[in-house]
């Protein structure tokens, strides 16, 4: 059981007060997800050009968000930011004191977060001959994602990803962003919770593993949606004003 927190942003200028509110909401999201994992926390800030600022540490979110390193990473959030990606970890494999085991995981061109457990990661690393940089089972998901070309048509991309992800056994919900197409985020919910809310004033799509976060952050009258199970979804930051909570495209996973 781990926690996922993320905000997909339509790149553009915003008032200072709005940037502060976005950062505060992301930090609250991480802290409220601490209940799902206290062994480590992490954040990645990705801009529309594919640049990544990443920081993670074997600390619970309530302490992690108070560190100078966390604040320095959030300082990268600005007009070119397309994604803020966060995670709170409950480890099933891979020592949290070894930083590569913590999330967000950055493998090749893919940055991602995972909630769940993959039981055949060792076999898949051998089968595909991928380089392994950590002990954690989650790494195989992002190696599989990185094996597909995100610059092809969205439907072809998700079709390829679906064929890869179907090889993984276990329980998973994950978010993944490829630096080759940094305005896109791939979302898969197989067995673990994930909720979304489109914040129209921010032009932002907010993700969380905890429903209570949305109520505490935005009040009780907003529309919060639970993502469908066993569907790969591709969200595009550039289309948020038009699509809101709707993905650019989606593809079934036949698990």
C-alpha positions in Angstrom: 0.0 0.0 0.0 1.5 3.3 -1.2 0.2 6.8 -1.8 0.1 8.7 -5.1 -0.2 12.5 -5.4 0.0 14.4 -8.7 -1.1 17.5 -10.5 -1.1 17.7 -14.3 -1.0 21.4 -15.3 -1.8 23.3 -18.5 1.5 25.2 -19.0 1.1 29.0 -18.7 1.4 32.0 -16.5 -0.6 32.2 -13.3 -0.8 34.7 -10.4 1.6 34.2 -7.6 -1.3 33.4 -5.2 -2.4 30.6 -7.5 1.0 29.1 -7.7 1.2 29.1 -3.9 -2.2 27.4 -3.7 -1.2 24.7 -6.2 2.0 24.0 -4.2 0.1 24.0 -0.9 -2.5 21.6 -2.3 0.2 19.2 -3.6 2.0 19.2 -0.2 -1.3 18.5 1.5 -2.0 15.7 -0.9 1.4 14.1 0.0 0.8 14.5 3.7 -2.6 13.0 3.6 -1.2 10.1 1.7 1.3 9.5 4.5 -1.3 7.1 6.0 -0.6 4.8 3.0 3.2 4.8 3.5 5.7 6.3 5.9 9.0 4.7 4.8 9.8 7.3 2.1 8.4 10.2 0.1 9.3 11.8 -3.2 8.5 14.5 -5.7 9.3 15.2 -9.3 8.6 18.4 -11.2 8.5 18.0 -15.0 8.3 20.8 -17.5 6.9 21.0 -21.0 10.4 20.6 -22.5 11.1 17.4 -20.6 13.3 18.7 -17.9 13.0 16.9 -14.5 13.7 18.1 -11.0 13.6 15.1 -8.6 13.9 14.7 -4.9 13.1 11.7 -2.6 14.1 10.7 0.8 13.4 7.9 3.4 11.1 10.2 5.4 7.4 10.3 6.0 5.6 13.0 4.1 4.9 15.2 7.1 8.7 15.5 7.6 9.7 15.4 4.0 7.6 18.4 3.0 9.4 20.5 5.7 12.9 19.9 4.3 14.8 22.6 2.4 15.4 20.1 -0.4 11.7 19.6 -0.9 11.1 23.3 -1.0 13.9 23.8 -3.5 12.4 21.2 -5.8 8.9 22.9 -5.6 10.7 26.1 -6.6 11.0 24.7 -10.1 7.2 24.8 -10.4 6.3 27.6 -12.9 4.8 28.6 -16.2 6.5 25.7 -18.1 5.5 23.0 -15.6 3.3 20.3 -17.0 3.4 17.8 -14.1 4.1 17.6 -10.3 4.4 13.9 -9.3 4.6 12.6 -5.8 4.6 9.4 -3.8 4.5 8.0 -0.2 6.0 4.6 0.2 5.1 1.4 2.0 7.8 -1.0 0.9 7.2 -4.6 -0.2 10.6 -5.0 -1.9 13.7 -2.8 -1.9 15.2 -1.1 1.1 13.9 2.5 1.4 17.4 3.6 2.6 18.6 2.9 -0.9 17.3 6.0 -2.8 16.7 4.3 -6.2 14.1 2.1 -4.6 12.0 5.1 -3.7 9.5 6.9 -5.9 9.2 8.7 -8.3 11.3 6.2 -10.2 13.3 7.6 -13.1 14.4 5.0 -15.6 15.7 6.1 -18.9 13.2 8.7 -20.2 10.3 7.6 -17.9 9.4 9.1 -14.5 6.7 7.2 -12.6 5.0 6.3 -9.4 3.4 3.0 -8.5 1.1 1.7 -5.8 0.9 -2.1 -5.5 3.2 -5.1 -5.9 4.5 -6.8 -9.0 5.3 -10.5 -8.4 7.2 -11.5 -11.6 9.5 -8.5 -11.9 12.7 -10.7 -11.8 11.4 -12.9 -14.6 10.5 -9.9 -16.8 13.9 -8.3 -16.3 15.5 -11.5 -17.5 13.0 -11.9 -20.4 13.4 -8.4 -21.8 17.1 -8.0 -20.8 16.5 -4.6 -19.2 19.2 -2.9 -17.1 18.2 -2.9 -13.5 19.2 0.1 -11.3 17.1 -0.7 -8.2 15.8 -3.6 -6.2 12.2 -2.5 -6.1 9.6 -4.4 -8.2 8.0 -1.2 -9.5 11.0 -0.5 -11.8 9.8 -3.1 -14.3 6.6 -1.2 -15.0 8.5 1.9 -16.1 11.1 -0.1 -18.1 8.1 -1.6 -19.9 6.6 1.8 -20.5 9.9 3.2 -21.8 10.1 0.4 -24.3 7.2 2.0 -26.2 7.5 5.1 -28.4 5.4 8.0 -27.0 5.8 10.0 -30.2 3.6 7.6 -32.3 -0.1 8.0 -32.5 -1.8 8.0 -29.0 -3.9 4.9 -29.9 -0.8 2.9 -31.2 1.2 4.0 -28.1 -1.5 2.8 -25.6 -1.9 -0.4 -27.6 1.8 -1.2 -27.4 1.8 -0.3 -23.7 -1.2 -2.5 -23.0 0.6 -5.5 -24.5 3.7 -4.8 -22.3 1.8 -4.1 -19.1 -0.3 -7.3 -19.5 2.9 -9.2 -18.8 3.1 -7.9 -15.3 1.5 -10.0 -12.5 0.3 -8.6 -9.3 -1.6 -5.5 -8.2 -0.8 -2.0 -9.5 -1.9 1.5 -10.1 0.6 3.8 -11.7 1.3 7.1 -13.3 4.1 7.5 -15.9 5.5 10.4 -17.9 8.0 10.0 -20.7 10.4 12.9 -21.3 10.0 12.3 -25.0 6.4 13.5 -24.7 6.4 15.4 -21.4 2.9 17.0 -21.7 1.4 13.5 -21.6 0.8 11.2 -18.6 -0.2 7.6 -18.8 -2.4 6.4 -16.0 -3.3 2.8 -15.2 -5.6 1.6 -12.3 -5.7 -2.2 -11.9 -6.4 -2.9 -8.2 -5.6 0.1 -6.0 -7.5 3.3 -5.5 -7.0 6.5 -7.5 -9.2 9.6 -7.7 -9.2 12.6 -9.9 -10.6 16.1 -9.9 -10.4 18.8 -12.7 -9.7 22.2 -11.1 -11.0 24.6 -13.7 -9.6 27.8 -12.2 -6.1 26.2 -12.2 -6.5 24.4 -15.5 -5.2 21.4 -13.7 -6.0 17.7 -13.2 -5.4 16.6 -9.6 -4.8 12.9 -8.7 -4.8 11.3 -5.3 -4.9 7.8 -3.7 -7.0 9.3 -0.9 -10.5 10.6 -1.5 -10.4 12.6 1.8 -7.7 14.9 0.4 -10.2 16.4 -2.1 -12.7 17.1 0.6 -10.2 18.7 2.9 -8.5 20.7 0.1 -11.4 21.9 -2.0 -14.6 21.3 0.1 -17.5 18.9 -0.1 -19.4 20.1 -3.2 -16.8 19.4 -6.0 -17.0 16.6 -8.5 -14.4 13.9 -7.7 -14.2 10.8 -10.0 -12.8 7.3 -9.4 -10.8 6.2 -12.4 -12.0 3.0 -14.2 -10.2 -0.3 -13.5 -8.1 -2.1 -16.1 -8.0 0.8 -18.6 -4.9 2.6 -19.8 -5.5 6.3 -20.1 -3.5 9.0 -21.7 -4.1 12.6 -20.4 -2.7 15.6 -22.3 -1.8 18.7 -20.3 -2.3 20.9 -23.5 -5.9 19.7 -23.8 -7.0 20.1 -20.2 -9.1 23.3 -20.9 -11.1 21.3 -23.5 -11.2 17.8 -22.0 -11.1 18.4 -18.2 -11.2 14.9 -16.5 -11.5 13.1 -19.8 -8.4 11.3 -21.2 -7.1 12.1 -24.7 -7.5 8.4 -25.4 -8.0 5.1 -23.5 -7.3 1.5 -24.1 -8.4 -1.7 -22.3 -5.9 -3.8 -20.5 -6.8 -7.5 -20.8 -5.4 -8.7 -17.5 
